[in-house]
């Protein structure tokens, strides 16, 4: 979430990678630029902080200057189930790992069906990697849980993003798919999902549009660590790793 989130990634991701022997880091960059959208500059800042792949969501188009970057070779993806003809790609393969981005429909826009979009992708892949990780950028926990069960045994992990509030339901489903309803947020802790509290309260009280500004002060680092078998592609564990950075 904005510069506080990017600074936190820069400070902690290299350390976490080393301490936990992490092979790959995936970050949702949906709100990296001023809290809404992403630019090439903010994307590259995160990639230079030892993040390997960037996912996004419903705000990916908010910064129009990122559109050519989405069509480049950079490791950044947008939701697979946007209508045909939009910029970018919905999945990326690096080595034996494929990361897929989906966006939900409940309480959101009438996107193409994420369930059927994932079915189509899995059917069409001629060389399917063992490890497939899905970032499901969705509002409703019911829709996220449903997709987790729908893909159980067919992908390695279904990880929810979008609400900025980390959930406590990390588990490995019966057929080997790691699941969490929402990873959470990296950004200001004393805020309303990363935004300045006073501005958000004024918007709720007056029903006027919100002029988004990023919160300040202590920062939150929400994440999950996955352990996945390279032989089977099944997850063996999913663990929350959360930090509070006192400023």
Buried (B, 14 or more C-beta within 10 A) or exposed (E): BBBBBBBBBBBBBBEBBEEEEBEBBBBBBBBBBBBBBBBBEBBBBBBEBBBBBBBBBBBBBBBEEBBEBBEEEBBBBBBBBBEEEBBBEBBBBEEEBBBBBBBBBEEBEEBBEBBEBBBBBBEEEEEBBBBBBBBBBBBBBEBBBBBBBBBBEBBBBBBBBBBBEBBEBBBBBEEBBBBBBBBBBBBBBEBBBBBBEEBBEBBEEEEEEEEBBBBEEBBBBBBBBBEBEEEEBBBEEBEBEEBEBEE
